Amino acid sequence: ALDWAAVLQLASVVGGAEWVLDMTVQHARHRHQFGQPIGAFQAVAHRCVDMRTDLDACRYLAYRAAWALDQGHDAELEVASAKAYAGDAMRRIFAHAHQVHGALGFSTEHDLHLFTRRAKAFELSCGTTHRHLDRVATAMGLG
């Protein structure tokens, strides 16, 4: 039951992170500094790309874990891998989003803080990253 809950929460937070990425890219396109959009600056563009790669990896791991559970396979490796990677990846995704948005992302008038709170709740639910890393090691025959 906890594995199903972890995968469902992961799917939910992946959807939220996709929304945050879209919001961040829009902000980078429309916010101008020094006469050009901030997305034209390499540091901002690289943050958005890092967000995309982490998000795509989380999505793939969520699909793989959901498929393994649905097929009735022993899905310990898939679920634990997804949860362990996504816990850290979501933290990176939302940190990048806050860096691009600046102080605006921390204000209660902006939706970014709501998604950040949901991502933090995901990180703390259904077991810690360290617990899931131990599960991955056990599933690989290392623990």
Phi, psi and omega per residue, in radians:
A1 nan -0.680 3.131
L2 -1.173 -0.586 3.097
D3 -1.154 -0.750 3.085
W4 -1.070 -0.764 3.141
A5 -1.087 -0.734 -3.138
A6 -1.093 -0.739 -3.126
V7 -1.201 -0.703 3.111
L8 -1.140 -0.715 3.087
Q9 -1.162 -0.646 3.095
L10 -1.094 -0.774 3.127
A11 -1.056 -0.692 3.130
S12 -1.151 -0.793 -3.111
V13 -1.248 -0.502 3.048
V14 -1.131 -0.731 3.079
G15 -1.090 -0.732 3.090
G16 -1.129 -0.692 3.130
A17 -1.176 -0.587 3.075
E18 -1.102 -0.752 3.100
W19 -1.076 -0.744 3.136
V20 -1.136 -0.701 3.097
L21 -1.077 -0.800 3.106
D22 -1.048 -0.743 3.116
M23 -1.084 -0.714 -3.107
T24 -1.191 -0.754 3.116
V25 -1.116 -0.736 3.086
Q26 -1.053 -0.758 3.126
H27 -1.092 -0.742 -3.132
A28 -1.148 -0.503 3.108
R29 -1.348 -0.631 -3.008
H30 -1.684 -0.393 3.126
R31 -1.448 2.132 -3.114
H32 -1.858 2.466 3.062
Q33 -2.528 2.376 -3.115
F34 0.967 0.619 3.047
G35 1.396 0.180 3.116
Q36 -2.566 2.796 3.110
P37 -1.111 2.523 -3.115
I38 -1.157 -0.367 3.070
G39 -1.144 -0.304 3.101
A40 -1.328 -0.285 3.107
F41 -1.396 2.355 -3.051
Q42 -1.010 -0.709 -3.104
A43 -1.087 -0.689 3.127
V44 -1.266 -0.762 3.140
A45 -1.065 -0.723 -3.135
H46 -1.154 -0.629 3.072
R47 -1.089 -0.745 3.126
C48 -1.127 -0.696 3.107
V49 -1.154 -0.719 3.086
D50 -1.077 -0.677 3.080
M51 -1.071 -0.769 -3.126
R52 -1.093 -0.772 -3.091
T53 -1.179 -0.730 3.080
D54 -1.110 -0.723 -3.137
L55 -1.118 -0.770 3.120
D56 -1.116 -0.666 3.098
A57 -1.134 -0.746 3.118
C58 -1.108 -0.716 3.136
R59 -1.093 -0.811 3.132
Y60 -1.066 -0.788 3.140
L61 -1.110 -0.635 3.095
A62 -1.150 -0.776 3.095
Y63 -1.043 -0.798 -3.105
R64 -1.100 -0.766 3.132
A65 -1.166 -0.737 3.123
A66 -1.120 -0.706 3.122
W67 -1.105 -0.792 -3.131
A68 -1.088 -0.725 3.096
L69 -1.143 -0.760 -3.118
D70 -1.101 -0.607 -3.133
Q71 -1.400 -0.105 3.130
G72 1.380 0.255 3.117
H73 -1.320 2.861 2.967
D74 -1.234 1.820 -2.965
A75 -1.777 0.308 -3.082
E76 -1.008 -0.794 -3.124
L77 -1.113 -0.791 -3.099
E78 -1.154 -0.799 -3.105
V79 -1.192 -0.790 -3.118
A80 -1.147 -0.680 3.098
S81 -1.093 -0.786 -3.125
A82 -1.091 -0.829 -3.103
K83 -1.171 -0.730 -3.125
A84 -1.132 -0.810 -3.124
Y85 -1.194 -0.767 -3.047
A86 -1.164 -0.569 3.120
G87 -1.014 -0.825 3.125
D88 -1.312 -0.674 -3.107
A89 -1.131 -0.707 3.125
M90 -1.121 -0.652 3.093
R91 -1.081 -0.738 3.121
R92 -1.162 -0.778 -3.125
I93 -0.997 -0.846 -3.078
F94 -1.290 -0.518 3.046
A95 -1.136 -0.745 3.089
H96 -1.096 -0.746 3.139
A97 -1.048 -0.749 3.131
H98 -1.172 -0.612 3.104
Q99 -1.128 -0.737 -3.133
V100 -1.211 -0.707 -3.116
H101 -1.339 -0.406 -3.086
G102 1.197 -2.596 -3.081
A103 -1.107 -0.449 3.139
L104 -0.989 -0.660 -3.098
G105 -1.187 -0.341 -3.133
F106 -1.617 -0.198 -3.111
S107 -1.342 2.600 -3.121
T108 -1.274 -0.206 3.102
E109 -1.380 -0.245 -3.116
H110 -1.835 2.521 -3.072
D111 -1.287 -0.257 -3.066
L112 -1.015 -0.670 -3.112
H113 -1.138 -0.549 3.109
L114 -1.172 -0.786 3.117
F115 -1.145 -0.610 3.121
T116 -1.132 -0.715 3.106
R117 -1.117 -0.701 3.107
R118 -1.145 -0.681 3.113
A119 -1.148 -0.672 3.113
K120 -1.167 -0.688 3.088
A121 -1.087 -0.684 3.080
F122 -1.091 -0.779 -3.112
E123 -1.031 -0.613 -3.078
L124 -1.570 -0.139 -3.066
S125 -1.730 2.772 3.054
C126 0.986 0.534 3.084
G127 1.781 2.561 -3.119
T128 -1.363 2.931 3.078
T129 -1.040 -0.722 -3.125
H130 -1.120 -0.682 3.095
R131 -1.072 -0.754 -3.111
H132 -1.284 -0.539 3.027
L133 -1.131 -0.672 3.052
D134 -1.094 -0.690 3.095
R135 -1.120 -0.690 3.099
V136 -1.088 -0.807 3.135
A137 -1.069 -0.722 3.122
T138 -1.126 -0.774 3.135
A139 -1.109 -0.484 3.116
M140 -1.508 -0.052 -3.141
G141 1.489 0.334 -3.103
L142 -1.767 -0.248 -3.034
G143 -1.887 nan nan
